[in-house]
């Protein structure tokens, strides 16, 4: 067994031991019966396992950083009602296999919302994977060269949610773009994909190079989709200016 796995087990065992002693002390203090103590111990272990499962799903999703909906500045994007974000946070759209598209300029919160909704899905027990459009296209090309394309596409097809970031930032290699289209087709009307792009749909042709392929991608990502526009005003830039203004104010 790898040393990392042994260390993980050791940490889990130590945590479980600490939890058991803590529960035992509380039971003695509250004069619980043996049955009540066992019920408390079982509840604590169940909660601990649920936390570990959530942490494992978030780790497996490969988010570049952790974002939450609670930390999102809804006032910075007045075009997106807070009630809509609350509805999306439930994940019902994922259960229905509906796409989600976030459109807006850089710094307007697209990636924050994309990651936050992905993290929320992980906490709800769903399998999620975050990647950028360029990274996924490259991964698929490498898989095709290694004769593992079918297995790779099937793996992405089994996920409950794919969070595809930075679509439109880089021109995709024609071969990679076609393979990315295969992933979208594999999930069409069956499993959800959330996309963040800084380009409007009319400009996706420059990303996919082939206008017909771009039109097909747009068609699949907009059918029964939730389309959110985060706008053009960068709140990162606005926040930086505000901080600088505050720092220079006597």
Buried (B, 14 or more C-beta within 10 A) or exposed (E): EEEEEEEEEEEEEEEBEEBEEEBBEEBEEEEBEEEEBEEBBEEBBEEBEEEEEBEEBBEEBEBEEEBBBEEBEEEBBEEBEEEEBEEBBEBEBBEEBBBBBBBBEEBBBBBBBBBBBBBBBBBBEBBBBBBBBBBBBBBBBEBBEEEEBEEBBEEBBEBBBBBBBBBBBEEBBEEBBBBBBBBBEBBBEEBBBBBBBBBEBEEBBEBBBBEEBBBBBBEBBEEEBBEBBBBEBBBEEEEEEEEEEEEEEE
